[in-house]
Amino acid sequence: MLPLDPTADIGRRAWVPCPRCEDHQDCATCLDGRTCGDHWRYLLTNKGSTLHLQCPNCTHLWAWQSGFGAAGRSSS
């Protein structure tokens, strides 16, 4: 298991399912699409609409495309 990233800050969180532990599966709050106090992820950095996240439960690191912003748009 990886240690938490040194830049992990509880003040920067995202509510994205962890693709590794999927700890949100049986959570009624998460299934309702509400902000859950237990199943949040550290938002380490972002580049445009790509978020770099770490799960505090299993410490998995991954990048997730949020779909927000101008990423992927043509400038023509």
C-alpha positions in Angstrom: 0.0 0.0 0.0 1.3 3.4 -0.9 1.7 6.2 1.7 -0.5 9.2 1.3 0.9 11.8 -1.0 2.7 14.6 1.0 0.5 17.2 -0.8 -2.7 15.5 0.3 -4.9 18.1 2.1 -8.3 17.3 3.6 -9.3 20.8 2.5 -9.0 19.8 -1.2 -11.4 16.9 -1.7 -13.4 15.4 -4.6 -16.3 13.0 -4.6 -15.3 10.5 -7.3 -15.6 6.7 -6.9 -12.3 5.0 -6.3 -11.8 2.5 -9.2 -9.7 0.2 -6.9 -11.5 -0.3 -3.6 -15.0 0.9 -4.7 -15.8 1.6 -1.0 -18.8 3.7 -2.0 -20.8 0.6 -3.4 -23.1 0.0 -0.4 -23.3 3.6 0.8 -26.9 5.1 0.6 -25.5 8.7 0.6 -23.2 8.0 -2.4 -25.9 6.1 -4.3 -28.2 9.1 -3.8 -25.5 11.3 -5.5 -25.0 13.3 -2.3 -21.8 14.5 -0.8 -20.7 11.8 1.6 -18.6 12.4 4.7 -16.9 9.0 4.4 -16.2 8.4 0.7 -14.3 11.4 -0.6 -10.9 11.5 -2.3 -7.9 13.8 -1.9 -7.7 16.2 -4.9 -3.9 16.4 -5.3 -3.7 18.5 -8.4 -5.5 19.2 -11.6 -4.5 20.1 -15.1 -7.5 21.6 -16.9 -10.3 19.1 -16.5 -8.1 16.2 -15.5 -8.0 15.6 -11.7 -5.2 13.7 -9.9 -6.7 11.9 -7.0 -5.8 9.7 -4.1 -8.2 7.5 -2.1 -7.7 7.9 1.7 -9.0 4.4 2.2 -6.7 2.3 -0.1 -4.2 5.1 -1.1 -4.7 4.3 -4.8 -3.6 7.2 -7.1 -5.3 7.9 -10.4 -6.2 10.6 -12.9 -9.9 11.2 -13.7 -11.3 13.3 -16.6 -14.0 15.4 -15.1 -15.4 16.7 -18.4 -15.6 20.3 -17.1 -13.8 23.1 -18.8 -12.3 23.5 -22.2 -10.3 20.3 -22.5 -10.9 18.5 -25.7 -12.5 21.5 -27.4 -11.3 22.5 -30.9 -10.0 26.1 -31.2 -11.2 26.4 -34.8 
